[in-house]
């Protein structure tokens, strides 16, 4: 558990009555479940909406690449790779020059 989350839970458990703690817990669980469903639908290969979104992203990425507005991201020497666990992955960055 991250320190900030632990601090928040500690504060909640010490300062709020049980019924408010239960309410917050239920709400947090609802939010997480809703977010999971949204991500699942976004990446559902049978979803027309997801397919359209990916097609749009693909067109934008290709346009950036063809316009020379992309560069190779060296993950072996990148802080991003070390901080996120992406080391070893091959990715391209669409950072504007």
C-alpha positions in Angstrom: 0.0 0.0 0.0 1.2 3.5 -0.9 2.0 5.8 2.1 -0.6 8.4 1.1 -3.4 5.8 0.9 -2.3 4.3 4.2 -2.4 7.8 5.7 -5.9 8.4 4.3 -7.2 5.1 5.6 -5.7 5.7 9.1 -7.3 9.2 9.2 -10.6 7.8 8.2 -10.5 5.0 10.7 -9.5 7.3 13.5 -11.8 10.2 12.8 -15.0 8.9 11.2 -17.8 6.9 12.8 -18.2 3.4 11.6 -21.3 4.1 9.5 -19.3 6.8 7.5 -16.4 4.4 7.1 -18.8 1.8 5.7 -20.2 4.4 3.3 -16.8 5.4 2.1 -15.7 1.8 1.7 -18.9 0.9 -0.3 -18.4 4.0 -2.5 -14.8 3.2 -3.2 -15.6 -0.4 -4.2 -18.4 0.9 -6.5 -16.0 3.3 -8.2 -13.4 0.6 -8.7 -15.9 -1.8 -10.1 -17.3 0.8 -12.4 -13.9 1.8 -13.6 -13.1 -1.9 -14.3 -16.2 -2.3 -16.4 -15.3 0.9 -18.4 -11.8 -0.4 -19.1 -13.2 -3.8 -20.1 -15.6 -2.3 -22.6 -12.9 0.0 -23.9 -10.7 -3.0 -24.8 -13.4 -5.3 -25.9 -12.5 -6.4 -29.4 -16.2 -6.9 -30.2 -17.0 -3.3 -29.3 -17.7 -1.1 -32.3 -17.0 2.0 -30.1 -13.6 0.6 -29.0 -12.7 -0.3 -32.6 -13.5 3.2 -33.7 -11.5 4.8 -30.9 -8.4 2.6 -31.7 -8.8 3.4 -35.4 -8.8 7.1 -34.6 -5.7 6.7 -32.4 -4.0 4.7 -35.1 -4.6 7.4 -37.7 -3.4 10.2 -35.4 -0.2 8.2 -34.5 0.5 7.5 -38.2 0.0 11.2 -39.0 2.4 12.2 -36.3 4.9 9.6 -37.5 4.7 10.6 -41.1 5.0 14.3 -40.2 8.3 13.5 -38.3 6.8 14.4 -34.9 7.8 11.2 -33.2 11.0 9.8 -31.8 12.2 6.5 -30.5 12.0 6.2 -26.8 15.2 4.5 -25.4 13.7 2.5 -22.5 17.0 1.2 -21.3 18.1 4.7 -20.3 14.8 6.2 -19.5 13.5 7.3 -16.1 10.1 6.3 -17.3 11.2 2.7 -17.9 12.8 2.4 -14.5 9.9 4.0 -12.6 7.1 2.1 -14.3 8.6 -1.3 -15.0 8.6 -0.8 -18.8 12.2 -1.7 -19.2 12.6 -4.0 -22.1 9.5 -3.0 -23.9 9.8 -1.5 -27.4 7.7 1.7 -27.6 7.7 4.9 -29.6 7.0 8.3 -28.1 4.7 10.7 -29.8 6.2 13.7 -28.1 6.1 16.9 -30.1 9.4 18.3 -31.0 
